[in-house]
């Protein structure tokens, strides 16, 4: 049954994705991302940005399988999906109109988190921090506010890393897969089913998104994926207190979450508005400093290739937190240590990239026919 959930989610996402791509001439006026010159735009041709629709189709397909095969265990699955409606709609309206502000989308994420608290009991019971846990236990309202803030923050952070072909989708697959493994270890079938549906959905989407970028996730897709991951993390801790450390989901999601916090700090230091987009995110520095393949070329095939070569670097970054999280999901002290090491390594790597001191072995250049890398001057870097 669980494999059926995964494959049905994958097939539904795959099928709806190709239908949208093949019929894009019919909806191009509403769905195409024509802006190729923004600070966070790295695609070469106008592309549909409604990848959230095939993602939703995949999750719905997984939910239908649960209704048919396990009717007694589908309340959590459908409760989470229904709670995600506000944040999905806010993202989709932004994708279609480009007129929904980040604040409105964040408020929609807060509303979805609040609905999930009452529909499936998605409230963080603790953080694994002495003193804080006591306050959360004594004041349920504080736990609820913390949960709403945390879920909204994860939604926003997943949207922030949605910058290159396959980047966000690959990270979501890794995180959802890790949650599926731990859900299996603790015997939580409903959470396992939802995790596998998320994995299947994203794999179906990635077929069209990576490496060619035939369709983008858009805000609807990124916020929906972020909401599902956040609720999976909250519910895993809430349903298994004392078994799964609260630091397990935190370490799993530390790449997008710390990227968001670091970006806010970085913009404040430069006296720039925290909500304005810029071109200094970690994944953008990878693109500029490490992926030196055909730098300066304006040909669509070269720009698309360079775009897609960026994501594997960041998948490796995500694995640096996913693997230790899976190894130590019961042990808070080990997870805390790994989180500290990740943050330290992130800051060190970012500083090296910004100051043009990236390790030469990590720089990807176009190789000439005789096997030697082409020399590209730094001043030509994008």
C-alpha positions as CSV (number, residue, x, y, z in Angstrom):
1,X,0.0,0.0,0.0
2,X,2.8,2.5,0.9
3,X,4.6,1.9,-2.4
4,X,1.3,2.4,-4.2
5,X,1.0,5.8,-2.5
6,X,4.5,6.7,-3.6
7,X,4.0,5.6,-7.2
8,X,0.6,7.0,-7.6
9,X,1.8,10.4,-6.3
10,X,4.7,10.2,-8.7
11,X,2.6,9.3,-11.8
12,X,0.0,12.0,-11.0
13,X,2.6,14.7,-10.6
14,X,4.4,13.5,-13.8
15,X,1.2,13.4,-15.9
16,X,-0.2,16.8,-14.8
17,X,3.2,18.3,-15.3
18,X,3.5,17.2,-18.9
19,X,-0.1,18.3,-19.7
20,X,0.7,21.8,-18.4
21,X,4.0,21.9,-20.4
22,X,2.4,20.7,-23.6
23,X,-0.6,23.1,-23.3
24,X,1.4,26.1,-22.2
25,X,0.4,28.1,-25.3
26,X,-3.1,28.1,-23.9
27,X,-2.2,29.5,-20.5
28,X,1.0,31.4,-21.2
29,X,-0.5,34.8,-20.6
30,X,-1.2,33.9,-17.0
31,X,1.4,31.3,-16.1
32,X,4.7,32.2,-17.9
33,X,7.6,33.8,-16.0
34,X,8.7,36.2,-18.7
35,X,11.0,38.2,-16.4
36,X,14.5,37.1,-17.4
37,X,16.4,40.0,-15.9
38,X,15.6,40.1,-12.2
39,X,18.3,39.7,-9.6
40,X,17.0,36.2,-8.8
41,X,16.2,35.1,-12.4
42,X,18.6,32.6,-13.9
43,X,16.5,30.9,-16.7
44,X,17.0,31.5,-20.4
45,X,13.5,31.4,-21.8
46,X,9.9,32.1,-20.5
47,X,8.8,29.2,-18.5
48,X,5.5,28.2,-16.7
49,X,5.8,28.7,-13.0
50,X,2.8,26.7,-11.9
51,X,4.6,23.6,-10.8
52,X,2.5,23.7,-7.6
53,X,-0.4,22.3,-9.6
54,X,1.3,18.9,-10.4
55,X,2.6,18.8,-6.8
56,X,-0.9,19.2,-5.5
57,X,-2.2,16.6,-7.9
58,X,0.5,14.1,-6.7
59,X,-0.5,14.6,-3.1
60,X,-4.2,14.3,-3.9
61,X,-3.4,11.0,-5.7
62,X,-1.6,9.7,-2.6
63,X,-4.5,10.7,-0.4
64,X,-7.0,8.9,-2.7
65,X,-4.9,5.7,-2.4
66,X,-5.0,6.1,1.4
67,X,-8.8,6.5,1.3
68,X,-9.2,3.3,-0.7
69,X,-6.5,1.1,1.0
70,X,-6.4,2.4,4.6
71,X,-9.6,4.3,5.3
72,X,-9.0,4.1,9.1
73,X,-5.6,5.9,8.8
74,X,-6.2,8.7,6.4
75,X,-7.4,11.5,8.8
76,X,-3.9,12.8,9.3
77,X,-3.1,12.8,5.5
78,X,-6.2,14.7,4.5
79,X,-6.1,16.9,7.6
80,X,-2.6,18.2,6.6
81,X,-3.6,18.6,2.9
82,X,-6.7,20.6,3.8
83,X,-4.8,22.8,6.2
84,X,-2.4,23.6,3.3
85,X,-5.1,25.1,1.1
86,X,-4.6,28.8,2.3
87,X,-0.9,28.8,1.7
88,X,-1.3,27.0,-1.6
89,X,-3.9,29.4,-2.9
90,X,-1.9,32.5,-1.8
91,X,1.1,31.1,-3.7
92,X,-0.9,30.2,-6.8
93,X,-2.5,33.7,-7.0
94,X,1.0,35.2,-6.8
95,X,2.1,32.9,-9.6
96,X,-0.8,34.0,-11.8
97,X,-1.0,37.7,-10.9
98,X,2.4,38.6,-9.5
99,X,0.5,40.8,-7.0
100,X,0.6,38.9,-3.7
101,X,3.2,40.3,-1.3
102,X,5.6,38.1,0.7
103,X,3.8,39.3,3.9
104,X,0.4,38.1,2.6
105,X,2.0,34.7,1.7
106,X,3.6,34.4,5.1
107,X,0.3,35.2,6.8
108,X,-1.4,32.5,4.7
109,X,1.3,30.1,5.9
110,X,0.5,31.1,9.5
111,X,-3.2,30.4,8.8
112,X,-2.5,27.0,7.4
113,X,-0.3,26.2,10.5
114,X,-3.1,27.3,12.8
115,X,-5.6,25.1,11.0
116,X,-3.3,22.1,11.2
117,X,-3.0,22.6,15.0
118,X,-6.7,21.9,15.4
119,X,-7.2,19.4,12.6
120,X,-4.3,17.1,13.2
121,X,-2.8,18.3,16.5
122,X,0.3,19.8,14.9
123,X,1.7,21.6,18.0
124,X,5.4,21.5,19.0
125,X,5.5,20.1,22.5
126,X,9.1,21.0,23.1
127,X,12.4,22.2,21.6
128,X,14.8,20.1,23.6
129,X,16.1,23.3,25.4
130,X,15.9,23.5,29.2
131,X,13.7,26.3,30.5
132,X,12.0,26.8,27.1
133,X,10.4,23.4,27.3
134,X,9.1,24.3,30.8
135,X,7.5,27.4,29.5
136,X,5.9,25.5,26.6
137,X,4.5,23.0,29.0
138,X,3.0,25.6,31.3
139,X,1.7,27.9,28.6
140,X,0.0,26.0,25.7
141,X,-0.6,29.3,24.0
142,X,3.2,29.9,23.8
143,X,3.6,26.4,22.2
144,X,0.9,27.3,19.6
145,X,2.5,30.6,18.7
146,X,5.9,29.0,18.4
147,X,4.5,26.3,16.1
148,X,2.7,28.9,13.9
149,X,5.9,30.9,13.6
150,X,8.1,27.9,12.9
151,X,5.8,26.4,10.2
152,X,5.5,29.8,8.5
153,X,9.3,30.3,8.7
154,X,9.9,26.9,7.1
155,X,7.5,27.7,4.2
156,X,9.3,30.9,3.6
157,X,12.7,29.3,3.8
158,X,11.9,26.6,1.3
159,X,10.7,29.3,-1.1
160,X,14.0,31.1,-0.7
161,X,16.1,28.2,-1.9
162,X,13.9,27.7,-4.9
163,X,16.4,29.4,-7.2
164,X,17.8,26.8,-9.7
165,X,16.5,23.9,-11.6
166,X,16.1,20.9,-9.2
167,X,17.5,22.7,-6.1
168,X,14.4,22.9,-4.0
169,X,12.9,19.7,-5.3
170,X,16.0,17.7,-4.6
171,X,16.3,19.1,-1.0
172,X,12.6,18.3,-0.4
173,X,13.1,14.7,-1.6
174,X,16.1,14.3,0.8
175,X,14.2,15.7,3.8
176,X,10.9,13.9,3.2
177,X,12.8,10.7,2.6
178,X,14.6,11.1,5.9
179,X,11.3,11.7,7.7
180,X,9.9,8.6,6.0
181,X,12.7,6.5,7.4
182,X,12.3,7.7,11.0
183,X,8.5,7.4,10.7
184,X,9.0,3.7,9.7
185,X,11.4,3.2,12.6
186,X,8.8,4.5,15.1
187,X,5.9,2.6,13.3
188,X,3.9,5.7,12.4
189,X,2.1,4.6,9.2
190,X,0.1,7.8,8.5
191,X,3.2,10.0,8.7
192,X,5.1,7.5,6.6
193,X,2.4,7.6,3.9
194,X,2.4,11.4,3.7
195,X,6.2,11.4,3.6
196,X,6.3,8.9,0.7
197,X,3.6,10.9,-1.1
198,X,5.7,14.0,-0.8
199,X,8.8,12.1,-2.2
200,X,6.8,10.7,-5.1
201,X,5.2,14.1,-5.9
202,X,8.6,15.8,-6.0
203,X,10.2,13.1,-8.1
204,X,7.4,13.4,-10.6
205,X,7.9,17.2,-10.7
206,X,11.7,16.9,-11.0
207,X,11.4,14.9,-14.2
208,X,10.3,18.1,-15.9
209,X,12.2,20.6,-13.7
210,X,15.6,19.1,-13.7
211,X,17.8,19.5,-15.6
212,X,16.0,21.3,-18.4
213,X,13.7,23.5,-16.3
214,X,10.5,23.0,-18.4
215,X,8.3,24.1,-15.5
216,X,9.0,25.9,-12.3
217,X,7.6,25.2,-8.8
218,X,6.5,28.8,-8.4
219,X,5.4,30.2,-5.0
220,X,2.5,27.7,-4.8
221,X,4.8,24.7,-5.2
222,X,7.5,26.0,-2.9
223,X,5.1,27.1,-0.1
224,X,3.1,23.9,-0.4
225,X,6.3,21.8,-0.2
226,X,7.6,23.8,2.7
227,X,4.3,23.5,4.6
228,X,4.1,19.7,4.2
229,X,7.7,19.4,5.4
230,X,7.1,21.6,8.3
231,X,4.0,19.7,9.4
232,X,5.7,16.4,9.0
233,X,8.5,17.7,11.3
234,X,6.1,19.0,13.9
235,X,3.9,15.9,13.9
236,X,6.8,13.5,14.1
237,X,8.0,15.2,17.3
238,X,4.4,15.8,18.7
239,X,3.3,12.2,18.1
240,X,6.5,10.6,19.5
241,X,7.6,12.8,22.5
242,X,10.7,11.5,24.2
243,X,11.4,9.2,21.3
244,X,12.2,11.6,18.4
245,X,14.4,14.5,19.4
246,X,13.0,18.0,18.5
247,X,16.5,18.6,17.1
248,X,16.1,15.9,14.4
249,X,13.7,18.0,12.2
250,X,15.7,21.1,13.0
251,X,18.9,19.6,11.7
252,X,17.1,18.1,8.7
253,X,15.8,21.6,7.7
254,X,18.8,23.6,8.9
255,X,20.0,24.4,5.4
256,X,17.0,26.4,4.2
257,X,16.2,27.7,7.7
258,X,19.7,29.0,8.4
259,X,19.9,30.4,4.8
260,X,16.9,32.5,5.7
261,X,18.2,33.7,9.0
262,X,21.6,34.4,7.6
263,X,20.1,36.4,4.7
264,X,18.1,38.5,7.1
265,X,21.2,39.2,9.2
266,X,23.2,39.9,6.0
267,X,20.7,42.4,4.7
268,X,20.4,44.2,8.1
269,X,24.1,44.6,8.2
270,X,24.1,46.2,4.8
271,X,21.1,48.3,5.9
272,X,19.0,46.8,3.2
273,X,15.3,45.8,3.6
274,X,15.1,42.3,4.9
275,X,12.2,41.4,2.5
276,X,13.8,42.7,-0.7
277,X,15.4,40.1,-3.1
278,X,19.1,40.2,-3.8
279,X,21.7,38.1,-5.6
280,X,23.8,37.1,-2.6
281,X,22.2,33.9,-1.4
282,X,24.4,30.9,-0.8
283,X,23.1,29.1,-3.9
284,X,23.7,32.2,-6.0
285,X,27.3,32.4,-4.8
286,X,27.7,28.8,-5.8
287,X,26.4,29.6,-9.2
288,X,28.8,32.6,-9.6
289,X,31.9,31.2,-8.1
290,X,31.9,27.5,-8.6
291,X,29.8,26.8,-11.7
292,X,32.1,28.6,-14.2
293,X,30.8,26.6,-17.2
294,X,30.3,28.9,-20.2
295,X,30.4,32.1,-18.1
296,X,29.3,35.1,-20.2
297,X,27.5,33.0,-22.8
298,X,23.9,34.2,-23.5
299,X,22.9,31.1,-25.5
300,X,19.8,29.5,-24.0
301,X,21.4,26.0,-23.9
302,X,24.5,27.2,-22.1
303,X,22.5,29.3,-19.6
304,X,20.2,26.3,-18.9
305,X,23.1,23.9,-18.5
306,X,24.9,26.3,-16.1
307,X,21.7,26.7,-14.1
308,X,21.2,22.9,-13.7
309,X,24.8,22.3,-12.7
310,X,24.3,24.4,-9.6
311,X,21.7,22.2,-7.8
312,X,24.0,19.1,-7.2
313,X,26.4,21.3,-5.1
314,X,23.5,22.3,-2.8
315,X,22.1,18.7,-2.6
316,X,25.5,17.9,-1.2
317,X,25.1,20.7,1.3
318,X,21.7,19.4,2.4
319,X,23.1,15.9,2.7
320,X,25.6,17.2,5.3
321,X,22.7,17.8,7.6
322,X,20.4,14.9,6.5
323,X,22.9,12.1,7.0
324,X,23.9,13.0,10.6
325,X,20.2,13.7,11.4
326,X,19.4,10.1,10.4
327,X,22.3,8.7,12.3
328,X,21.4,10.5,15.6
329,X,17.7,11.1,15.4
330,X,17.2,10.0,19.1
331,X,20.2,11.9,20.6
332,X,19.7,15.6,21.2
333,X,23.3,16.3,22.1
334,X,24.7,14.8,18.9
335,X,22.1,16.6,16.8
336,X,23.0,19.9,18.5
337,X,26.7,19.4,17.9
338,X,26.0,18.6,14.2
339,X,23.8,21.7,13.9
340,X,26.7,23.8,15.3
341,X,29.2,22.3,13.0
342,X,26.8,22.9,10.0
343,X,26.4,26.6,10.8
344,X,30.1,27.0,11.3
345,X,30.9,25.3,8.0
346,X,28.2,27.3,6.2
347,X,29.6,30.7,7.4
348,X,33.1,29.6,6.5
349,X,32.1,28.4,3.0
350,X,30.1,31.6,2.4
351,X,33.0,33.8,3.4
352,X,35.3,31.9,1.1
353,X,32.9,32.2,-1.9
354,X,32.3,35.9,-1.3
355,X,36.0,36.7,-1.1
356,X,36.9,34.7,-4.3
357,X,38.7,32.0,-2.4
358,X,36.7,29.0,-3.4
359,X,38.7,25.7,-3.5
360,X,39.9,25.1,-7.1
361,X,38.9,21.5,-7.0
362,X,35.2,22.5,-6.6
363,X,35.2,24.9,-9.5
364,X,33.4,23.5,-12.5
365,X,34.7,24.8,-15.9
366,X,34.0,23.8,-19.5
367,X,36.6,21.3,-20.7
368,X,38.3,21.8,-24.0
369,X,38.4,18.9,-26.5
370,X,42.0,18.0,-25.5
371,X,40.9,17.6,-21.9
372,X,42.3,20.8,-20.3
373,X,39.8,23.2,-18.5
374,X,39.2,26.5,-20.3
375,X,40.7,29.5,-18.5
376,X,38.0,32.0,-17.4
377,X,39.0,35.2,-15.8
378,X,37.2,36.2,-12.6
379,X,36.1,39.5,-14.1
380,X,33.9,37.7,-16.5
381,X,32.0,35.9,-13.8
382,X,28.3,36.6,-13.7
